Each structure stands twice: as C-alpha cells, then as structure tokens.
Amino acid sequence: MKYTADYLEDLAKAAANIPDIDALKGKSVLITGACGMICSAVADMLMALNDNNGCNIGIYLAARSEKKTSLRYGERMSRSDVHYVEYDATRPFNTDIPFDYIIHGASNADPKAIMSKPVETMTANIYGTQSLLEYTVSHSKCRLLYISSSEVYGRKQSEQPYTEDEYGYVDILNPRSCYPTSKRAAETLCASFRKEHGTDAVIVRPGHVYGPTMTETDSRASSQFPRDIVSGSDIVMKSKGSQLRSYCYMTDCASAILSVLVAGVSGEAYNISNRNSVVTIRQMAEAFAKAGGRKVVFDIPSSAELAGYNMMDNSSLDATKLERLGWKAETGMEEGAAKTLAQLT
C-alpha cells in the first residue's frame, strides 16, 4: 500500500465525518481481517486519527499471517500504537488483552474463495463470530461491531434500495449461498448473545466497496476493473452489467464503520452506501474506463465465473439510518475511480 499524500488526505477528510471522534480517544481496538480491503482502510484511519487528532488509540491488527500483515502495512508495523495479533476465524479466540472495541471483518468475500471453499466460508463466518462474542461475555465493557454484507437481503423484484428491515429470497441449497446464509446466521448470533448475555453488539451491512486497498487476489468486478486499466487493457465485462449496486469508496466505508462503532444503537444494523454512487455494474465499469482512457468490452463468462456471481439483481441500499448518526460520504463514483487508478499507478 502506498501511503501517498492524497491517500492520507482522503483518510483525514473521511474521518472528519465520524460523529464522535472523542469516543475513540485512549481506547484499544481489535480489527479482524486487518489485511482486507475494508479493515485495512479502517486501521489506516485509526492511525490517521492518532496522528491528526491525538486520539492515542491502541490498534490491534488481527490476521492469520504476520508476514502478510507486515507486507500490507510496511514500516507502520513498527509504530508504538500498532500491534499484531495472530488470529484465525476458524479457531477459538483466546487473549488476555482487554479491548474496548472489536471490529470483526474477517471473512471470505472474494467470489473465487467463496466457491472453492464454501464450507470454510460458512464456518469462519459463524464460529469466528461466536468466538469473539464469547470474548465479550467475559469482557462486558467491550463493544463488538460485526461487518456483515448487503447479500443478507437476498433477492427481491423491486429496484428500490433496501432498508434495514427488508429481507428477500436466498436459495439455501445453492453452495454460493454459503456466504449470505452464514452472514445472516452471524447477525442472529449477535442478537442472541445480546439477548442472553447482554452483549453490546452493532452490525453494519456494506454494499460494494472499492478503492486502492483491494487485495491482489480479489476477483470482484470492482477490483478487476481498475486492474484491467492499470495493466493497459480495456475493461472486460462478463455480463450485461445491468445489476444495480450500492458502491462506496473504502475511506468512506471506514468512516461509516467507525461512526456506527461509536454512535450506533446496540443490537441494530446499519446499511453502508453512498447515495451518490448507486449505479449498475456497467456504469461503474464506464466510470473506470473514462478515468483511465480505455473502453468497456464484453465477453462470455465461464461456468465457474457464473457460479460465483452475486445472485442479487438489485443490492442497492438505503443508508438514511446511518446518515442520521451524522455520517456522510465524501467521494462519488467518478472521483473514486480516478483516485483508485491514481493510487495504483
């Protein structure tokens, strides 16, 4: 990851939209999935809050590989406010460290990984969440934020954005449903622990997040499009691209997560979506093509690619509930596409 002046400025601008930054001062925050697109941006934003706002946050990066974590964060791993914690979502979580907040984002989200390891995808989402919730039972002052997904909503016929109380159809016998079904189950676990043990848990449901913090193995369209441009190629689409999506630039997603962490109501879920970036997949491809001076071309998908596709024709989200906390998005689709390409080149 390149810590350019532009990226650091994006972090600072987005962080200014967190409604209660003071609630993070002096706190310790565990972030699982710390090498992923979303949670690495969250970690970077916490470092920016320490640097720019004197927040003195203890940042604990939880991931399976210390080497991979060091590759992602580079010299930042030597900061006094940054600590590595070995973490595997398929194993029990045991530590004596007293965290004030846990941001749980460890999960298979890449379509290829979901389809090649549906069992591991389900078990990591369910048991990984259970293990962290059990930690909060013995550490009652710790708040857990669970990063879910827009895929929990399932399919519906309308093109209206989903509000947090709408749920559609999920084919539970389709192996691709391992992801939304286990995300749903993990959300219910959060609600169940709150009912039975008084756990303080909140949930966020991001739409489709994009930006330069994407991983090299991410096969989602929002990551493949900028890769095509950076490699000097036109964007190759394997569908008509008519599916409607809510997109959010990763620094805006990070500030939304931190907003819900400090101001969200316990037991509730919040959509993360930029109201100015609700577009079709094709429109997103065209935004990247325009920013990179290339074209959008179409090809026939393989059967394996088809099997891994998100099954929702409409996964647009209504983020009114999140905005009522005081949050807003900074970066629109065209600007975000240009920023992503600039950071990757």
Secondary structure as GFF3:
##gff-version 3
##sequence-region A 1 345
A	DSSP	alpha_helix	5	15	.	.	.	ID=ss1
A	DSSP	three_ten_helix	21	24	.	.	.	ID=ss2
A	DSSP	beta_strand	28	32	.	.	.	ID=ss3
A	DSSP	alpha_helix	37	53	.	.	.	ID=ss4
A	DSSP	beta_strand	58	63	.	.	.	ID=ss5
A	DSSP	alpha_helix	66	73	.	.	.	ID=ss6
A	DSSP	three_ten_helix	74	78	.	.	.	ID=ss7
A	DSSP	beta_strand	82	86	.	.	.	ID=ss8
A	DSSP	beta_strand	101	104	.	.	.	ID=ss9
A	DSSP	alpha_helix	111	116	.	.	.	ID=ss10
A	DSSP	alpha_helix	118	138	.	.	.	ID=ss11
A	DSSP	beta_strand	143	147	.	.	.	ID=ss12
A	DSSP	three_ten_helix	150	153	.	.	.	ID=ss13
A	DSSP	three_ten_helix	175	177	.	.	.	ID=ss14
A	DSSP	alpha_helix	178	197	.	.	.	ID=ss15
A	DSSP	beta_strand	200	206	.	.	.	ID=ss16
A	DSSP	beta_strand	208	210	.	.	.	ID=ss17
A	DSSP	alpha_helix	221	230	.	.	.	ID=ss18
A	DSSP	beta_strand	235	237	.	.	.	ID=ss19
A	DSSP	beta_strand	244	249	.	.	.	ID=ss20
A	DSSP	alpha_helix	250	263	.	.	.	ID=ss21
A	DSSP	beta_strand	269	272	.	.	.	ID=ss22
A	DSSP	beta_strand	278	280	.	.	.	ID=ss23
A	DSSP	alpha_helix	281	292	.	.	.	ID=ss24
A	DSSP	beta_strand	296	298	.	.	.	ID=ss25
A	DSSP	alpha_helix	303	308	.	.	.	ID=ss26
A	DSSP	beta_strand	314	315	.	.	.	ID=ss27
A	DSSP	alpha_helix	320	323	.	.	.	ID=ss28
A	DSSP	alpha_helix	333	344	.	.	.	ID=ss29
###
